[in-house]
Amino acid sequence: MKYGKGRGIAIGDSDFKSIIDKNCLYVDKTEFIKHIIDTESMVTLITRPRRFGKTLNMSTLNYFFSINEKENSYLFKDLKIMKEGEKYTSKQNAYPVIYVSMNGMSSGKYDEMIIDYKYIMQEVYLKHIYLLKSDKIYEFEKKYINRILEGTEEQNLKTSIRKLSEMLCRHYGKKVILLLDEYDVPIQNAYVYGYYEDAIKFFKSFYGMTFKDNPNLEKTVITGVSRVSKESIFSRSK
């Protein structure tokens, strides 16, 4: 833990950069980055209760791995990961990263869930809007990007992350790290409000297209709050 006179506690702040820049108290969990690099698993799923620090850890991973966050490399200067050697420090800001948070999805109806997800993907694609100027992206793909930004139909939403990973991989010549925070929030919400069957059908297709045989992904880290092996919303049948 980092201590210092006059340091405050950043209650409710899950942005790694904000906490470090404000010199707030911070428990150094950056050795978690070492684990993500070392694991042979392509997908790491973390299920913990709310307020356990999952989103802060995901934010930390984004700032460390993202090729678009090089100007923020100073954030890790005095932290444990920078003492682990070149095997790990060489991975800093070395990958295209897709960072998706579903934490804000609290829709009461299926149609509202789709609208919420459209907004989330618009925000994700805006972070990579530079792809519209890339000579490595085909014209039909640029039209796809614009459809996402304009608020596209449901079918394109199901392929949105897979297509973005494909374009980023080609643009940078490197595989993508995918960070998916609170993946189960919309599913839990659908269960509570009574449109579970429609929601689970959508997300089964979405996750299948995102992960199944996707050669563009280097690593994927997913967080959620549900105990997958026991939680009824994942095993409920018609």
N, C-alpha and C positions, 0 to 999 in steps of 0.2 A: 504493500500500500504506500502511496505517496502522501507524505504529511507536510504541513507547512503552516506557519502562523497566519491566522486570518483567513485560511481557506474555507470556502463554503461547501455545502453538500448540494449537488445539482439535482434536487428532487424533481422528478418528472422529465428530466432531460436525458434522452437516449441517443443524442448525437455525439459521437466520440470527439470530433473536432471542437465542438462547442465546449465540452467539459475541459479539454486540455487547454484551449485558448483562454478560458476564464480562470484557469489555475485552480479548479475545484478539486476536492478530494477524489482520488481515482484509485480503485483497487486494480493493480496491474495483472490483467488476465491475458496478456499478449502471448504467453506460451501456448495458448489455445491455437494460435496461428501455426505454430510448429507442429501441433497434432494434425491439423488439416493438411499440411504439406506432406507429412510422413505417412498418413494413412493410405493404404492400398485401395480403400473403398472409393468408388466414384461418387457415391452419395452418402452424406452424413445427415442423419435425422436426429434432432435434439428436441425432446418433449419434456417440458418443465412447467411448473405452475406459473401463473401470471406474476409479474413484478420480480422475476428471477434474473433479469439482466440479459435476456436473449436478444432483444433488439439492439442494445448497446454493443453486444458482441458482434452482431451482424454489421452494424455501422463500422466497427473497428476493422472487420475483414474487408469491407468495401474500401476504406481509406488506405489500407495496406496493399491490397492486390491491384486496385484499379489503375490502369494505364492513364486514365484521365485525372488522377489525383496526385500527380507528381509534385505539384506545388505545395502539397500538404505532407510531404515526406518527413518534414521536421517534427511532426506530431509524435513520432516514435523514437526520437533521439535518445532519450534517457530510459527507455523501457526495455523489458527483459528480452524481447524478441531480437533486438539489435545486438545482443551479446551471444547469440546462438551460432554465429559463424556465417560464412559466405553462402553456404547451402541454402540458408533461409533469407538472408538479407538480399540476395540476388533475385528473389521472387518479388521484392517490393516494387509496386507500380509496374508490374511486368505483364499483366493480363487485361484483356477487355473484360469488364464485369457487367452483368445484368443484375440489378438489385431491385427486387419487387417486394413490397410490403402489403399484405392484405388486412392489416390490423384495423383499418378504418371501415371495413365493409360491415354495415349493420342494417342491411336491407330487410324490409318486412315482406316483400314480394319478389318473385322470381324476376320480373321485368326490371325492378329497381336494382336487383343484384347485377344484372347485365349492364345497366347504366353505370353503376359504381365501378364495375370492372373495366368498362370502356375508359372511364376517367383515369383509373390507375395505369392502364397501358398507354394512354396519351402522355402521362407524366414520364413513364419509362422511356418512350420513344423520343420525347423532347430532349432527354439527356443525350441522345445519340442522333440528333437531327443533322449533324455534320455528315452523316452517311448520304444525304441527298446531294452532296457535292463530290462524293467519291467516284473516281473513275473505275472502281472495282465493283460497283453496284450497278446491276442492270436497270434499264429504264422501267421495266415492269415491276421491279422490286421497289423502285422509288415511288411508283404509283401506289404500291401496297403500303409503304410508309405513310404516304399522304392520307390514305383511307383510314388508317389507324388514328392519325392525328385529327382527322375530321369527325371521328366517331363512326366506326365501321359496323357492318353487320356481324351477327353472332358467329358465323362460321369462321371469319377471319380472326376473331378473338381466340378461338381454339388453337390456332397455329401461330399466334403472335410471338411467343417467346422462342419457339423453334426457328421461325423465320429470322428473328432478330439475331439469334445465336449464329445462324448460318451466314448472315451478312457481316456481322462483326468478325467472325473467324476469317472470312475472305479478305476483309478490309485490312486487318492487322497481320494476317498470316500467323495467327496464334489462336489456340482454342480458348473458349470462354469459361469464366467462373460464374456460376449462377447462384445467387443468394435469394432464397425465398422465405420471407419472414411471415409467421402466423398463417401458414397455409390452410389451416383448418377452421379459421374464423368464419368464412362464408358458409361452410358446411354445417357448422354448429348452429349458425343463425338460421339457416334453412330448416334445420330440424326443429328449432324452437317455434318458428312461424308457419310451419306446415307446408313448405314447398321442397322438402328434402329430395323427393324422387327426381324432380326436374333439375335441381342443383347438382345432385350426385351424377346424373347423366352427363351434364355439361362438364363437370370437373374430371370425370373419368376420361372423357375424350380429350380434354385439355392436357391433363397430366400424361396421358398416353402419348400424345403428339409431342409433348415437350421432352420426355425422357426416353421413350422407346427407340433404341437404335439411333440415337442422336450422336453423330461422330464429332460434333462441334463443341461438346462440353468437356472441359478439363476436370473440373470438380463442381459438385453441387452441395450446398449446405442448406438444409431446410429446418425451420423451427415450427413448433406447434405446442398446444397445451393439452391435447387429448392423448389418453393412454390408448394407443392404436389397437393393442391386442385385446382390450377389454371394453372399450367405449362402444356403446350400442349403435351410435350413428354410423359406424364404419362396418357393422355387420348386419344391420337391419335389412331384411328382404321384403319384397312385395307380398 
